[in-house]
Amino acid sequence: MEERPKIKLEWTFLDRILEITGWFALVGLWILLKVADYPDLPDTIPTHFNTFGQVDGYGGKITLLILPVIATVLFFGMTILNMFPAIFNYPVKITQENALKQYTNATRLIRYLKLVIVVVFGIIGFSMIQNAQGKAEGMGIRVLPLMLGLIFIPLIIYISWSFKNK
């Protein structure tokens, strides 16, 4: 592996907003369980939805706790990873000339994806709670395309920016 430049990145206003929003969303995901009155939920709740947003799997309500736990582990792992942009995989060769732009774009993408992961897990958790409480039937057919768009559109934009800033 080639030796990549080590650069200390300055955070922009957008970086700060993404990071703070991500932290608030993560706390909100945990609060969702409290607001849902977890102890009063039925012992068996919907745990899986098919591509049309219909419930197709059930499990114990403890399954609901898995979402914020996984989101928290991913969030913290990605936060630590984001401190070392020189070790990321890039679609272009990193040079002294392009390192700043490439590292900035990559770390911003990670911040955005951290936020999106928490939001997606929140949507799933909220849907599970709503279905368990009898307030909804399924997740809705529009949710899956929305979640996929939240993830893949920024990835496409990031890759195009990476090639543009070679």
C-alpha positions, 0 to 999 in steps of 0.5 A: 500500500502506498504511503498516503499524506496525513492531513488534519482536516478542518471541520466545515459548518456542514460537517458540524451540522451532520455530526451534531444531527447524527448525535441527536438522532442517536439519542432520539433513537434510544428515547423512542423506546422510552416514549413507546413505553417499552414495558407495555408493548406486547411480548410478540411484535412485528420484526420484519417487513417485506419489500412492499412494507407488509409485516412478514416476521414476528419476534420478541419485543427484545428484538426492538432493542437490537436496533439502537444497539447496532446503530450505536455500535455502527455510529461509534465505529464510524466515528472512530474510523472517520478520524483516519481518512488516509486508510479509507478506500478511494476510487482514485489514487490519493496524491499530495495534491488531491488528498485534502479534497478526497479526505474531506469528501470521504469524511463528510460521506461517513458523517452523512451515512452515520446520520442515515443509518440512525434515521433508517433504524429509527424509521424501522423501530418506529414502524415496529412500535406502531405495528405492535401498538396496532396503530399501523399495518405494515411500513408502507410501500414508499419507505424502502425506496426512501431508505435506499435513496437516502443511502445510494444517492449520496454514494453516487454523488460522492463517487462522481465528486471523487473522480471530478477532484482527481 
